[in-house]
Amino acid sequence: MKKILLVCNAGMSTSMLVAKMKKAAEEKNAEVEIEAKSLSEAKKEIETVDIVLLGPQIRYELANVKKIAGDTPVEAIDMKDYGMMNGKKVLEHALEVMGV
């Protein structure tokens, strides 16, 4: 099972996107665990996930999170997909980056 971690300032604004991603994963029968965390919480768990997706509001942290993440892929969520809460597209991108 792959683990996807969404990160935003407080871990709240991504909660709706996580729900939509989980629904899309069920429809695809994709075995993934998806959760949202604040940046400070995420830094403690980066080694335990397969990909980190940053909310557009903290895109400026991309380089810093990549340093912490080591070999774990870190991507910024597309602003349009985030704004539209397009869970299916965000999930598909994450799976593609992970090679699933």
C-alpha positions in Angstrom: 0.0 0.0 0.0 1.3 3.4 -1.0 1.1 6.4 1.4 0.4 9.9 0.1 0.8 12.8 2.4 -0.8 16.2 1.5 0.7 19.2 3.3 -0.7 22.7 3.9 -0.3 25.4 6.5 -2.6 23.9 9.1 -3.6 20.6 7.5 -7.2 21.8 7.3 -7.7 23.1 3.8 -6.5 19.8 2.2 -9.0 17.7 4.1 -11.7 18.1 1.4 -9.2 17.2 -1.3 -8.1 14.1 0.7 -11.7 13.0 0.8 -12.1 13.4 -3.0 -8.8 11.6 -3.6 -9.9 8.7 -1.4 -13.2 8.4 -3.4 -11.2 8.4 -6.6 -8.9 5.8 -5.2 -11.8 3.6 -4.3 -13.2 3.9 -7.9 -9.8 2.9 -9.3 -9.3 0.1 -6.7 -6.0 1.8 -5.9 -4.4 0.7 -2.6 -3.4 4.0 -1.1 -3.4 5.6 2.2 -4.0 9.4 2.0 -3.8 11.9 4.8 -3.3 15.7 5.3 -1.0 17.2 7.8 0.4 20.6 8.7 4.0 21.3 7.5 5.3 20.9 11.1 3.6 17.6 11.5 4.6 16.4 8.1 8.3 16.9 8.7 8.1 14.3 11.4 6.5 11.7 9.1 8.2 12.3 5.7 10.3 9.1 5.9 7.1 7.0 6.3 5.4 8.0 3.1 5.8 7.4 -0.6 5.1 10.9 -1.9 4.5 14.3 -0.4 2.2 16.8 -2.1 2.3 20.4 -1.1 -0.7 22.6 -1.2 -0.2 25.7 -3.5 -0.3 28.0 -0.5 3.0 26.6 0.7 4.6 25.9 -2.7 7.4 28.3 -1.5 8.5 25.4 0.9 9.1 23.0 -2.0 13.0 23.2 -1.9 13.1 22.9 1.9 10.7 19.9 2.0 12.7 18.2 -0.8 15.9 18.4 1.3 14.1 16.9 4.3 12.5 14.2 2.2 15.6 12.7 0.6 14.6 10.2 -2.0 10.9 10.6 -1.3 9.2 12.5 -4.2 7.9 15.9 -3.3 5.5 17.8 -5.7 3.4 20.9 -5.5 -0.2 20.3 -6.2 -1.4 22.1 -9.4 -3.2 25.3 -8.3 -6.1 24.7 -10.7 -6.6 21.1 -9.5 -6.4 22.3 -5.9 -8.9 25.1 -6.4 -11.3 22.8 -8.2 -10.8 20.1 -5.6 -10.0 17.7 -8.4 -9.1 14.7 -6.3 -9.1 12.3 -9.3 -6.5 14.3 -11.2 -4.3 14.9 -8.1 -4.4 11.2 -7.3 -3.5 10.2 -10.9 -0.6 12.6 -10.8 0.7 11.2 -7.5 0.4 7.6 -8.8 2.2 8.5 -12.0 5.1 10.1 -10.0 5.3 7.0 -7.8 5.3 4.7 -10.9 2.1 3.0 -9.9 
